[in-house]
Amino acid sequence: MGRSADYSRQRDASAACLDIIGEPWTLLIIRDAFRGLTRFEQWQDSLGLARNVLAARLKHLVANGIFETRLYCERPQRHEYLLTEKGRALRGILLHMVDWGQTYVYQDEKPLIEGFHSCGNRIKPVIYCAHCEQQMLPGDIERHRNPEAKSIAELAKQAMAAE
Amino acid sequence: MGRSADYSRQRDASAACLDIIGEPWTLLIIRDAFRGLTRFEQWQDSLGLARNVLAARLKHLVANGIFETRLYCERPQRHEYLLTEKGRALRGILLHMVDWGQTYVYQDEKPLIEGFHSCGNRIKPVIYCAHCEQQMLPGDIERHRNPEAKSIAELAKQAMAAE
């Protein structure tokens, strides 16, 4: 399975994220993991994806530390896939995707699985700053430019050398 | 430019979001729009993308109401691309991607453009519920299943018929 985009020359944190989770279907595999799926066949049922594509996506996500594997059957040997802390940290992206798809595509219609906060209302996330605990409004972001920043490929090389 | 994944049979709000913004490079085009880019050549400089790919992505984003176009030059006729309200609502996804890429890939390194909240700290989003104003923790989500839910393709057909 070839990559569908080469982000390795980008020098950006959001591109570094997409480089790992930007392949087609990957975010839906991770969404299903948040909903409790752990096994190859469960994802096949949920997504209707070709076996080779699903296998390539899972392999890539394990290699990048999003999933860890656990043996659940000795004969034949079968592994299940569990979100790591790094994988669970993708939750904010997915909550915002659900909210956006509900608001702008599903609108008054119900999707197959609908998420509610424990207060009883539909998922409607609002972003606060972890540091000052104030809401982060669009005008509140300042940007610094670091011309000497490393590319994603350079970071990967550096990480390999450190191992 | 063919689509890289067909999500039309999915019946999910997050898949409906990916169906519009899941193509390779699309989220980086939108990221750049949040940083003030509005013109074709600016995106080419920023992303180093083939002209036909960039043109296809922009066309798709205009067709789906993420960008609106504005004429800025009469001869030759040139349009710029501005985020709509629907496009600006993708901000939460991008803020979480930036934070994730910084935390797990860039770590102590600086990316080319680094975002800070106006309180002076690096972007570190925390999700609160818009309704009850409490933080949304992982255990706080409840899911309802709607077996009669429509697929993304059915919703699109319905929207076309209503026009």
Interface residues (C-beta under 8 A of the other chain):
Chain A: S4 A5 Y7 R9 Q10 R11 D12 A13 S14 A15 A16 C17 L18 D19 I20 G22 P24 W25 L27 L28 R31 R35 L47 G48 G65 K86 R88 A89 L90 R91 G92 I93 L94 L95 H96 M97 V98 D99 W100 G101 Q102 T103 Y104 V105 Y106 E109 K110 P111 L112 I113 E114 G115 F116 H117 S118 C119 N121 I123 K124 P125 V126 I127 Y128 C129 A130 H131 C132 Q134 M136 P138 G139 D140 I141 E142 R143 H144 R145 N146 P147 E148 A149 K150 I152 L155
Chain B: S4 A5 Y7 R9 Q10 R11 D12 A13 S14 A15 A16 C17 L18 D19 I20 G22 P24 W25 L27 L28 R31 R35 L47 G48 G65 K86 R88 A89 L90 R91 G92 I93 L94 L95 H96 M97 V98 D99 W100 G101 Q102 T103 Y104 V105 Y106 E109 K110 P111 L112 I113 E114 G115 F116 H117 S118 C119 N121 I123 K124 P125 V126 I127 Y128 C129 A130 H131 C132 Q134 Q135 M136 P138 G139 D140 I141 E142 R143 H144 R145 N146 P147 E148 A149 K150 I152 L155
